[in-house]
């Protein structure tokens, strides 16, 4: 035994002892010692007040009144329930891939999970494959708990075949993707050159980075605030205020 904890029902520590430094505590979740709260993906949870510190992004049901409470932790029944926090992550990304012995991959697009978390993902990688090249759109899903679980090294293994549809060259393929703690699959639709190489096989090792839309929103608003000091005409001011108003209307 290197460390033990005794908790109250809502996760406040009653007793602890041991030599091991540990941050995975109540219900095996990450405890942020700087703010004394648990990181539960979409929101932070404060065991000292038995409540989340932000509103639930998922609306409740009128036929189940307790779900209408936007800060309640697991329906006020922590002895029998855990609060689910997004078990599937989806992505829609634009892809660019070239394969000539060694190959490179680049994906950039929107990623979201089933609890309302949204972000922007960039994936870069290097690997090997038969000579081919295409660019298109990928749709995929992983077992990541939330979008930020994708910020890791991973790999994908897949193939694509080329043909014609309505007289236009088109390629369709699929990948199995793996990460440190997640796995999934994606389907790619793209344009290619079927007369050049009809089929392509590849393996890539990649790195994923996710940016929250809050970060993008903050960078836009910061740029607008700086530009305010350079406004010289009424038209510029009106356009600036209109843009700022549009940004404020977006959920973030």
VENGIRA-V169619 format. One record per run of one state. SS is the DSSP state (~ for helix, > for strand, _ for the rest). FROM is the first residue (numbers start at 0). TO is the last residue. If there is no record, write none. Layout:
# VENGIRA-V169619
ss:SS from:FROM to:TO
ss:SS from:FROM to:TO
This chain:
# VENGIRA-V169619
ss:_ from:0 to:1
ss:> from:2 to:6
ss:_ from:7 to:11
ss:> from:12 to:17
ss:_ from:18 to:22
ss:> from:23 to:23
ss:_ from:24 to:24
ss:~ from:25 to:27
ss:_ from:28 to:28
ss:> from:29 to:31
ss:_ from:32 to:35
ss:> from:36 to:39
ss:_ from:40 to:41
ss:> from:42 to:45
ss:_ from:46 to:49
ss:> from:50 to:51
ss:_ from:52 to:59
ss:> from:60 to:60
ss:_ from:61 to:62
ss:> from:63 to:63
ss:~ from:64 to:67
ss:_ from:68 to:70
ss:> from:71 to:71
ss:_ from:72 to:72
ss:~ from:73 to:75
ss:_ from:76 to:87
ss:> from:88 to:112
ss:_ from:113 to:116
ss:> from:117 to:141
ss:_ from:142 to:145
ss:~ from:146 to:149
ss:_ from:150 to:151
ss:> from:152 to:164
ss:_ from:165 to:166
ss:> from:167 to:178
ss:_ from:179 to:181
ss:> from:182 to:190
ss:_ from:191 to:197
ss:> from:198 to:211
ss:~ from:212 to:229
ss:_ from:230 to:232
ss:~ from:233 to:248
ss:_ from:249 to:251
